[in-house]
Amino acid sequence: MKHANTPMKALRIILAVVTSALLLAAFALMAVVKMPQIMVDAVPGGVTSSHRIVQHRLEAYCPGRMQLSDSTDWGDSDYRASSGDIASSTALAAFGSVYASTSSPLDLTGGGSTVSLKAPDKPTSRDAMVVRDDGDYSRLLSTNLLKAGDGSGHAGVIASHASDGDLRGISAATCVTPSMKQTFLLGATTTGTSQQLVLANPSSKATTVSIEITGSKSSGPMSLATAGSATVGAESETVVDLSAAASGQDGLYVTVTSGATPVGAVVRTTSSSGLTPKGSDFAMPAGDTATLNAIPSVSQGDHVRLYLYGEHATDATLSWVTDDGLSSIRKEQVKGERVGVFDLGTAPRNAHGILVTSDEAVVAAAKATRSGSGGQEDFALLAAAAPAASSGMALPDGVDSTLVLVNTGNDDVTVSLTMMGDDGKAGDAESVDIKANSAVTVDGKGTAAMLDDETKTVAWGVRLSGGGLDQSKTAGLSAVTPTALAVREETVRSTPDASIVG
């Protein structure tokens, strides 16, 4: 029996070895070859899941006050550029369901201090956290929300004014949310005008920013006379001279794209003719293109120049927005991928804004100029304002604030306007009636203002004037637009895929 079982035992061993070899080969093949889709179990569509991600921590970059484009201390003192008696004021406000809000210097080694925005005693949900100071440095505004929703958010403004020196007049900028990509619609880069792009990187990682410019002389991006990129170090600022990069243009459309981290950006614009100041102001990032653009904060007597840019050629209808409806200006043609510049002349009586309607979507901006004594001028760079259900604005100290509300709709509307006192305490909500396609003005009071608009048809801004400049016959004006107080959210959808084998 022992000899009879030997062949069978050998056969079993051989079969075991062959089977093991085949199994090992099969496992090896499965490791390198994707299984046919037919062999994968189908995934029911119902297992797709959605996740709502809401931003509860907000951050904004607030630039330092207006500066001279060239502060080199050389030459005869009588001909040396000077900031004169410039004074500045920063106002910050946090609205709605806020846990805490803090302002800190962008450069922690360059002076300035960290301050917390304060709420009034026994605060309610309608009150705001606020702070005002005379700090002229760049800073970050950080706000933590208890609950994200319409009516919650933050806003900030820095304004400066001077009655002598080369920055005579009023300049102002708002705090902006850092972004990977942003655009600007700017005025001329002709002789005597400086356009400086200020890039701020609040993160702990350096980034390289690319800059693309389209001008008014030809269509499409320009070949720049300087480098088309700039490196912005961690927690620092970098200044790029747009006037040198694209000189001799009547208008610019600038696209700024960051490679690694979101950056904050504004443009400082100063102008002079010889030794005579011709004004200064900040240009803020442009909004999205639209077929209806409302530009608030015009006033009777302003000399107004309009800038339009769109990817496609289009016809545009231009109108003044008055307190009693629209007043037609004219129609213009806008060439595709080229900045159009249009002189609108002097704003008429009761004009408070500009309305631009077009067949194709465009970006719109304007420049309003006023004259003082001795040839001095000042200007405000006016941005198109987007209507929102809820929006807010901080109001700086030392200048007069006038709220300009423009109804872009064809029906009369009523909006709710609330002013915050010096301590952030909300005053009584005021109902403001605005006729169709018309505008109204309201004197700004306190440290901040909030507008609630259920129709989402009212675009508004704040015009800054005064500052004690009238006594010296110095022209002074600027204008800022509010920040939307809205939910910042994204919906992420995921579906299991069993065909993915790691």
VEXLO-96103 format. One record per residue (C-alpha): residue in three letters; x, y, z. Coordinates in steps of 0.25 Angstrom, whole numbers, plus 5000, padded with zeros to 4 digits. Layout:
// VEXLO-96103
 residu    X    Y    Z
    ala    X    Y    Z
...
//
This chain:
// VEXLO-96103
 residu    X    Y    Z
    met 5000 5000 5000
    lys 5011 5009 5003
    his 5017 5007 4989
    ala 5003 5009 4982
    asn 5001 5022 4989
    thr 5014 5028 4984
    pro 5009 5033 4970
    met 4996 5039 4975
    lys 5004 5047 4986
    ala 5014 5052 4975
    leu 5002 5056 4967
    arg 4995 5064 4978
    ile 5008 5071 4981
    ile 5010 5075 4966
    leu 4995 5080 4965
    ala 4997 5088 4978
    val 5010 5094 4973
    val 5003 5098 4959
    thr 4991 5103 4966
    ser 4999 5112 4976
    ala 5007 5117 4964
    leu 4994 5121 4956
    leu 4988 5128 4968
    leu 5001 5136 4970
    ala 5001 5140 4956
    ala 4986 5144 4957
    phe 4989 5153 4969
    ala 5001 5159 4962
    leu 4992 5162 4949
    met 4981 5169 4958
    ala 4991 5178 4964
    val 4996 5184 4951
    val 4983 5183 4942
    lys 4970 5190 4944
    met 4958 5181 4946
    pro 4948 5182 4934
    gln 4936 5191 4938
    ile 4926 5180 4936
    met 4933 5173 4948
    val 4930 5185 4957
    asp 4917 5185 4965
    ala 4909 5197 4961
    val 4907 5208 4971
    pro 4893 5213 4974
    gly 4892 5228 4970
    gly 4885 5230 4983
    val 4897 5229 4992
    thr 4903 5242 4987
    ser 4904 5251 4999
    ser 4905 5267 5000
    his 4912 5275 5010
    arg 4910 5290 5012
    ile 4922 5297 5016
    val 4920 5311 5022
    gln 4931 5321 5025
    his 4931 5326 5039
    arg 4945 5333 5040
    leu 4946 5345 5031
    glu 4959 5352 5027
    ala 4961 5366 5020
    tyr 4973 5374 5016
    cys 4973 5389 5020
    pro 4983 5397 5013
    gly 4991 5408 5019
    arg 4988 5423 5016
    met 4991 5430 5003
    gln 5006 5432 5000
    leu 5014 5439 4990
    ser 5018 5431 4978
    asp 5033 5436 4980
    ser 5037 5441 4994
    thr 5052 5442 4990
    asp 5058 5453 4999
    trp 5067 5460 4990
    gly 5068 5473 4982
    asp 5063 5487 4986
    ser 5053 5487 4998
    asp 5044 5497 4991
    tyr 5042 5486 4979
    arg 5042 5474 4988
    ala 5030 5465 4988
    ser 5023 5466 5002
    ser 5011 5460 5009
    gly 5008 5473 5016
    asp 4998 5473 5027
    ile 4992 5460 5024
    ala 4983 5453 5034
    ser 4977 5439 5034
    ser 4965 5432 5040
    thr 4962 5417 5040
    ala 4948 5412 5044
    leu 4945 5397 5045
    ala 4932 5390 5048
    ala 4927 5376 5050
    phe 4912 5373 5048
    gly 4902 5363 5052
    ser 4905 5350 5059
    val 4920 5352 5062
    tyr 4928 5345 5073
    ala 4940 5354 5072
    ser 4947 5363 5062
    thr 4961 5368 5063
    ser 4970 5378 5055
    ser 4985 5375 5055
    pro 4997 5381 5047
    leu 5001 5373 5034
    asp 5015 5376 5038
    leu 5017 5372 5053
    thr 5031 5378 5053
    gly 5027 5392 5047
    gly 5019 5398 5058
    gly 5004 5399 5060
    ser 4996 5391 5070
    thr 4986 5380 5071
    val 4972 5385 5075
    ser 4959 5378 5077
    leu 4946 5383 5072
    lys 4937 5387 5083
    ala 4922 5385 5085
    pro 4913 5394 5093
    asp 4908 5391 5107
    lys 4897 5381 5107
    pro 4898 5378 5092
    thr 4887 5373 5083
    ser 4887 5366 5070
    arg 4885 5379 5062
    asp 4897 5386 5069
    ala 4912 5386 5063
    met 4926 5384 5068
    val 4934 5396 5064
    val 4947 5403 5066
    arg 4953 5416 5060
    asp 4967 5421 5061
    asp 4977 5430 5054
    gly 4986 5418 5050
    asp 4992 5420 5036
    tyr 4998 5406 5034
    ser 4994 5394 5027
    arg 4986 5384 5035
    leu 4978 5371 5035
    leu 4963 5371 5040
    ser 4960 5357 5045
    thr 4945 5353 5049
    asn 4939 5341 5055
    leu 4925 5339 5053
    leu 4915 5331 5062
    lys 4906 5329 5051
    ala 4908 5331 5036
    gly 4896 5338 5029
    asp 4891 5351 5023
    gly 4894 5362 5031
    ser 4907 5357 5037
    gly 4921 5361 5033
    his 4931 5372 5034
    ala 4935 5385 5027
    gly 4946 5395 5028
    val 4951 5408 5022
    ile 4963 5417 5023
    ala 4962 5432 5019
    ser 4973 5443 5019
    his 4972 5458 5016
    ala 4981 5469 5014
    ser 4980 5484 5011
    asp 4995 5486 5007
    gly 5006 5478 5001
    asp 5005 5469 4989
    leu 4994 5460 4994
    arg 4984 5472 4996
    gly 4970 5466 4996
    ile 4963 5454 5001
    ser 4967 5439 4998
    ala 4960 5427 5003
    ala 4961 5411 5002
    thr 4952 5400 5007
    cys 4957 5387 5013
    val 4957 5376 5003
    thr 4957 5361 5004
    pro 4969 5354 4999
    ser 4967 5346 4986
    met 4975 5337 4976
    lys 4970 5346 4965
    gln 4965 5360 4964
    thr 4963 5371 4953
    phe 4964 5386 4953
    leu 4959 5396 4943
    leu 4968 5409 4944
    gly 4970 5422 4938
    ala 4981 5428 4930
    thr 4996 5425 4931
    thr 5000 5438 4923
    thr 5010 5448 4928
    gly 5008 5453 4942
    thr 5000 5441 4946
    ser 5005 5430 4955
    gln 4998 5416 4957
    gln 5004 5407 4968
    leu 4998 5393 4970
    val 5000 5390 4984
    leu 5000 5375 4987
    ala 4999 5369 5001
    asn 5001 5355 5005
    pro 4995 5352 5019
    ser 4999 5337 5019
    ser 5012 5331 5024
    lys 5016 5326 5010
    ala 5022 5335 4999
    thr 5015 5335 4986
    thr 5017 5340 4971
    val 5007 5349 4965
    ser 5005 5350 4950
    ile 5000 5363 4944
    glu 4993 5364 4931
    ile 4989 5378 4925
    thr 4980 5382 4914
    gly 4980 5397 4910
    ser 4972 5407 4902
    lys 4980 5408 4889
    ser 4979 5394 4884
    ser 4971 5381 4887
    gly 4976 5369 4895
    pro 4987 5368 4906
    met 4999 5377 4904
    ser 5014 5374 4904
    leu 5019 5381 4917
    ala 5031 5390 4918
    thr 5034 5383 4931
    ala 5033 5369 4937
    gly 5019 5363 4937
    ser 5021 5357 4950
    ala 5025 5360 4965
    thr 5028 5352 4977
    val 5021 5356 4990
    gly 5028 5351 5003
    ala 5020 5345 5014
    glu 5013 5355 5023
    ser 5018 5367 5014
    glu 5014 5376 5003
    thr 5020 5378 4989
    val 5018 5391 4980
    val 5017 5389 4965
    asp 5018 5402 4956
    leu 5007 5400 4946
    ser 5010 5414 4940
    ala 5024 5409 4936
    ala 5019 5395 4931
    ala 5008 5401 4922
    ser 5011 5416 4920
    gly 5003 5425 4910
    gln 4989 5419 4912
    asp 4976 5426 4914
    gly 4971 5414 4922
    leu 4976 5400 4927
    tyr 4969 5387 4930
    val 4978 5379 4940
    thr 4977 5365 4944
    val 4985 5360 4956
    thr 4986 5345 4958
    ser 4994 5339 4970
    gly 5001 5326 4969
    ala 5001 5320 4983
    thr 4993 5328 4993
    pro 4981 5339 4993
    val 4986 5353 4993
    gly 4980 5366 4996
    ala 4982 5377 4985
    val 4978 5392 4983
    val 4984 5403 4973
    arg 4989 5416 4978
    thr 4987 5427 4968
    thr 4993 5441 4969
    ser 4994 5452 4958
    ser 5001 5465 4957
    ser 5004 5476 4946
    gly 5018 5481 4949
    leu 5017 5486 4964
    thr 5002 5486 4964
    pro 4995 5474 4971
    lys 4984 5469 4962
    gly 4978 5459 4972
    ser 4980 5445 4978
    asp 4971 5433 4981
    phe 4970 5418 4983
    ala 4965 5409 4972
    met 4958 5396 4978
    pro 4957 5383 4971
    ala 4946 5382 4961
    gly 4933 5374 4962
    asp 4928 5364 4952
    thr 4924 5368 4938
    ala 4909 5371 4936
    thr 4899 5377 4926
    leu 4894 5387 4936
    asn 4905 5395 4944
    ala 4901 5406 4954
    ile 4912 5415 4959
    pro 4907 5424 4971
    ser 4914 5436 4978
    val 4913 5446 4966
    ser 4910 5460 4970
    gln 4906 5473 4962
    gly 4918 5480 4957
    asp 4927 5468 4956
    his 4935 5466 4943
    val 4932 5451 4940
    arg 4940 5442 4931
    leu 4935 5428 4929
    tyr 4943 5415 4927
    leu 4937 5402 4921
    tyr 4943 5388 4918
    gly 4937 5376 4912
    glu 4942 5363 4906
    his 4932 5365 4894
    ala 4928 5378 4886
    thr 4915 5384 4890
    asp 4906 5396 4890
    ala 4905 5403 4903
    thr 4894 5413 4908
    leu 4899 5423 4917
    ser 4890 5431 4927
    trp 4891 5440 4939
    val 4883 5435 4951
    thr 4876 5447 4957
    asp 4866 5448 4969
    asp 4855 5448 4959
    gly 4858 5437 4949
    leu 4868 5435 4938
    ser 4874 5446 4929
    ser 4880 5441 4916
    ile 4894 5444 4913
    arg 4896 5436 4900
    lys 4900 5423 4894
    glu 4914 5418 4892
    gln 4921 5406 4885
    val 4930 5398 4893
    lys 4941 5390 4886
    gly 4944 5376 4891
    glu 4956 5374 4900
    arg 4960 5389 4900
    val 4957 5399 4910
    gly 4947 5410 4905
    val 4949 5424 4911
    phe 4937 5434 4910
    asp 4936 5448 4915
    leu 4923 5451 4920
    gly 4925 5465 4923
    thr 4919 5472 4936
    ala 4909 5465 4944
    pro 4896 5473 4944
    arg 4887 5477 4955
    asn 4881 5466 4964
    ala 4890 5456 4958
    his 4895 5445 4968
    gly 4900 5434 4959
    ile 4902 5427 4946
    leu 4895 5416 4940
    val 4901 5407 4929
    thr 4893 5397 4921
    ser 4899 5388 4910
    asp 4896 5377 4901
    glu 4908 5369 4906
    ala 4914 5369 4920
    val 4924 5380 4923
    val 4932 5385 4935
    ala 4929 5400 4938
    ala 4937 5411 4946
    ala 4937 5426 4946
    lys 4946 5437 4951
    ala 4940 5450 4957
    thr 4948 5462 4957
    arg 4946 5476 4964
    ser 4955 5488 4964
    gly 4961 5497 4976
    ser 4969 5509 4976
    gly 4982 5511 4969
    gly 4979 5500 4959
    gln 4979 5489 4969
    glu 4969 5478 4967
    asp 4965 5465 4974
    phe 4957 5453 4968
    ala 4949 5441 4973
    leu 4951 5428 4966
    leu 4936 5423 4966
    ala 4933 5408 4965
    ala 4921 5401 4961
    ala 4913 5396 4973
    ala 4906 5382 4973
    pro 4892 5382 4980
    ala 4891 5372 4992
    ala 4881 5367 5002
    ser 4889 5373 5013
    ser 4902 5381 5012
    gly 4910 5390 5022
    met 4920 5401 5022
    ala 4929 5407 5033
    leu 4929 5422 5033
    pro 4943 5430 5035
    asp 4945 5441 5045
    gly 4949 5455 5041
    val 4942 5456 5027
    asp 4927 5457 5024
    ser 4920 5444 5019
    thr 4908 5445 5009
    leu 4901 5432 5006
    val 4896 5431 4992
    leu 4885 5420 4989
    val 4882 5417 4974
    asn 4870 5409 4971
    thr 4874 5401 4958
    gly 4860 5395 4957
    asn 4847 5399 4949
    asp 4839 5400 4962
    asp 4839 5408 4974
    val 4845 5402 4986
    thr 4847 5404 5001
    val 4859 5400 5008
    ser 4863 5400 5023
    leu 4875 5408 5027
    thr 4882 5407 5041
    met 4893 5416 5046
    met 4902 5411 5057
    gly 4906 5421 5068
    asp 4921 5424 5072
    asp 4920 5412 5082
    gly 4913 5403 5071
    lys 4899 5404 5077
    ala 4889 5403 5066
    gly 4880 5414 5064
    asp 4865 5413 5059
    ala 4864 5406 5046
    glu 4860 5417 5036
    ser 4851 5414 5024
    val 4856 5420 5011
    asp 4847 5421 4999
    ile 4854 5422 4985
    lys 4846 5424 4972
    ala 4849 5415 4961
    asn 4862 5418 4954
    ser 4865 5429 4963
    ala 4874 5432 4975
    val 4874 5439 4988
    thr 4884 5444 4998
    val 4885 5442 5013
    asp 4895 5449 5022
    gly 4904 5438 5029
    lys 4905 5438 5044
    gly 4913 5430 5054
    thr 4923 5420 5052
    ala 4916 5410 5042
    ala 4903 5408 5033
    met 4896 5396 5029
    leu 4886 5395 5018
    asp 4875 5384 5017
    asp 4869 5382 5003
    glu 4859 5371 5001
    thr 4858 5374 4986
    lys 4873 5374 4983
    thr 4872 5386 4974
    val 4878 5397 4981
    ala 4893 5400 4979
    trp 4899 5410 4988
    gly 4912 5417 4992
    val 4918 5427 5002
    arg 4923 5440 4996
    leu 4934 5447 5005
    ser 4936 5462 5005
    gly 4939 5473 5015
    gly 4950 5470 5024
    gly 4952 5485 5027
    leu 4957 5487 5013
    asp 4947 5498 5009
    gln 4954 5509 5017
    ser 4966 5507 5009
    lys 4958 5506 4996
    thr 4964 5492 4994
    ala 4956 5482 4986
    gly 4954 5469 4993
    leu 4946 5457 4990
    ser 4946 5442 4990
    ala 4936 5431 4990
    val 4935 5416 4995
    thr 4925 5405 4993
    pro 4920 5396 5004
    thr 4923 5381 5007
    ala 4912 5371 5004
    leu 4908 5364 5018
    ala 4905 5350 5012
    val 4907 5335 5014
    arg 4920 5330 5009
    glu 4917 5316 5006
    glu 4920 5304 4997
    thr 4913 5291 4994
    val 4923 5279 4993
    arg 4916 5266 4987
    ser 4923 5252 4988
    thr 4919 5239 4981
    pro 4926 5226 4985
    asp 4934 5219 4973
    ala 4937 5204 4976
    ser 4945 5204 4963
    ile 4956 5212 4970
    val 4966 5202 4976
    gly 4978 5209 4983
//
